Amino acid sequence: MGLGLGNKLQHWLDGQGLGTIIAAVLAVIVTLSLILVVGGYWLVTP
């Protein structure tokens, strides 16, 4: 991950509204939570 990715992220954040940024963050949190829950279920299920 170089400087280009940081610049692209900065431009994306500048171009988006606060609602879009909040929605993106919530989507990432929900996705990670689902991965943890489903992965944990698969680990403990024989």
C-alpha positions as CSV (number, residue, x, y, z in Angstrom):
1,M,0.0,0.0,0.0
2,G,1.7,3.1,-1.2
3,L,1.0,6.8,-1.2
4,G,-1.4,6.4,-4.1
5,L,-3.9,4.5,-2.1
6,G,-3.9,7.2,0.6
7,N,-4.4,9.9,-1.9
8,K,-7.3,8.0,-3.5
9,L,-8.9,7.5,-0.1
10,Q,-8.5,11.2,0.7
11,H,-10.2,12.2,-2.6
12,W,-13.0,9.7,-2.0
13,L,-13.6,11.0,1.5
14,D,-13.5,14.6,0.3
15,G,-16.1,13.8,-2.4
16,Q,-18.5,11.9,-0.2
17,G,-21.1,13.2,2.3
18,L,-21.0,12.3,5.9
19,G,-23.9,9.9,5.5
20,T,-22.1,7.9,2.9
21,I,-19.0,7.7,5.1
22,I,-21.0,6.5,8.1
23,A,-22.8,3.9,6.0
24,A,-19.5,2.6,4.7
25,V,-18.0,2.3,8.2
26,L,-21.2,0.5,9.4
27,A,-21.1,-1.8,6.5
28,V,-17.5,-2.8,7.3
29,I,-18.3,-3.3,11.0
30,V,-21.3,-5.5,10.2
31,T,-19.3,-7.5,7.7
32,L,-16.5,-8.2,10.2
33,S,-19.0,-9.1,12.9
34,L,-20.7,-11.6,10.6
35,I,-17.4,-13.1,9.7
36,L,-16.4,-13.5,13.3
37,V,-19.8,-15.0,14.3
38,V,-20.1,-17.4,11.4
39,G,-16.4,-18.4,11.8
40,G,-16.8,-19.0,15.5
41,Y,-19.9,-21.1,14.9
42,W,-18.1,-23.2,12.4
43,L,-15.1,-23.7,14.8
44,V,-17.3,-24.9,17.7
45,T,-19.7,-27.0,15.6
46,P,-18.5,-30.6,15.2
